[in-house]
Amino acid sequence: MSATYGRANIVSSFGFCVRWRKKCVQQIDIKAGDAVIDLMSGMGELWPSITEKVRSSGEIKAIDFSPVMCDKSRVAAERLDKFDIQILQEDALKNSLPDESADVVVSTFGLKTLTKEQCKQLAQEVFRILKPGGKLSLLEISVPRFRPLRLVYMFYLRYIVPLFGQMLLGNPENYRMLGKYTEKFGDCSYFGESCSNAGLKVITRKFFFGCATAVVGQKLQ
Ligand SMILES: C[S@@+](CC[C@H](N)C(=O)[O-])C[C@H]1O[C@@H](n2cnc3c(N)ncnc32)[C@H](O)[C@@H]1O
């Protein structure tokens, strides 16, 4: 999806993706000078909100395994050139970040393609790279519990988003996967459980009646 991801995301979510990214960052107290890890960072969509908080004394390390997304994120990093942003083209589940090196771990819209086993692996990685007292906020679109909303939302993801893909971007096939992945992923509860099992103290927060969910918390001191 990397060729059309930015536009498709904004159009098909009616701008909600922008709002939810801000929400993800607002869930935790990020301070000036913090070392922030952005997992599955895409084109650097989260960085404007993060740099506002960490200011020029902080640093962002971004991990994404897609070479195209990394190239696009380099353009975003150039626009934010007074900030320290490093882009690592790596697997978030098995990355080279040192133990206990991050004050904060954030991530948006990267969880839904993970299997249960991969959710466990990611939770363990988040625990490993966070400093004691470090904070996390990872957000993903999710299946709402309220049945009427669930039916409408899942119909939209399954059938209307691929239409947007076809009409506006000439690329329906990849967007068809969005509904499939979201349905399989559910609502972040398994990822939340995996974080607790890994030793993190987390809660889940729902947005827009459960159309997105964040796992938010801390590695205790
Ligand atoms: C839907 S995009 C989200 C991008 C961005 N965070 C955002 O807010 O739009 C998911 C991204 O996760 C990346 N990704 C998925 N699994 C990954 C993994 N195991 N390691 C690194 N990157 C991964 C993909 O390459 C893609 O860029």
The ligand as a Tripos MOL2 file, in Angstrom:
@<TRIPOS>MOLECULE
LIG
   27    29     1     0     0
SMALL
NO_CHARGES

@<TRIPOS>ATOM
      1 C1         -0.6100    0.8430    8.2830 C.3       1 LIG1
      2 S1          1.0350    1.3620    8.3020 S.3       1 LIG1
      3 C2          1.0840    2.5160    9.6560 C.3       1 LIG1
      4 C3          2.0930    3.5880    9.4440 C.3       1 LIG1
      5 C4          2.0850    4.7470   10.4420 C.3       1 LIG1
      6 N1          2.5090    4.3240   11.7610 N.3       1 LIG1
      7 C5          0.7870    5.4750   10.4900 C.2       1 LIG1
      8 O1          0.4230    5.9950   11.5500 O.co2     1 LIG1
      9 O2          0.1130    5.5980    9.4550 O.co2     1 LIG1
     10 C6          1.8290   -0.0290    9.0060 C.3       1 LIG1
     11 C7          3.3210    0.0300    8.8830 C.3       1 LIG1
     12 O3          3.8880   -0.9830    9.6930 O.3       1 LIG1
     13 C8          4.9940   -1.5280    9.0310 C.3       1 LIG1
     14 N2          5.2230   -2.8510    9.6330 N.ar      1 LIG1
     15 C9          4.3380   -3.8640    9.7490 C.ar      1 LIG1
     16 N3          4.8810   -4.9050   10.3970 N.ar      1 LIG1
     17 C10         6.1530   -4.5190   10.7140 C.ar      1 LIG1
     18 C11         7.2360   -5.1570   11.3940 C.ar      1 LIG1
     19 N4          7.1110   -6.3940   11.8890 N.pl3     1 LIG1
     20 N5          8.3920   -4.4880   11.5380 N.ar      1 LIG1
     21 C12         8.5220   -3.2330   11.0410 C.ar      1 LIG1
     22 N6          7.5500   -2.5820   10.3770 N.ar      1 LIG1
     23 C13         6.3780   -3.2210   10.2190 C.ar      1 LIG1
     24 C14         4.6130   -1.5100    7.5680 C.3       1 LIG1
     25 O4          5.7290   -1.5440    6.7210 O.3       1 LIG1
     26 C15         3.8430   -0.1890    7.4810 C.3       1 LIG1
     27 O5          4.6870    0.8690    7.1160 O.3       1 LIG1
@<TRIPOS>BOND
     1     1     2 1
     2     2     3 1
     3     2    10 1
     4     3     4 1
     5     4     5 1
     6     5     6 1
     7     5     7 1
     8     7     8 2
     9     7     9 1
    10    10    11 1
    11    11    12 1
    12    11    26 1
    13    12    13 1
    14    13    14 1
    15    13    24 1
    16    14    15 ar
    17    14    23 ar
    18    15    16 ar
    19    16    17 ar
    20    17    18 ar
    21    17    23 ar
    22    18    19 1
    23    18    20 ar
    24    20    21 ar
    25    21    22 ar
    26    22    23 ar
    27    24    25 1
    28    24    26 1
    29    26    27 1
@<TRIPOS>SUBSTRUCTURE
     1 LIG1         1 GROUP 0 **** ****
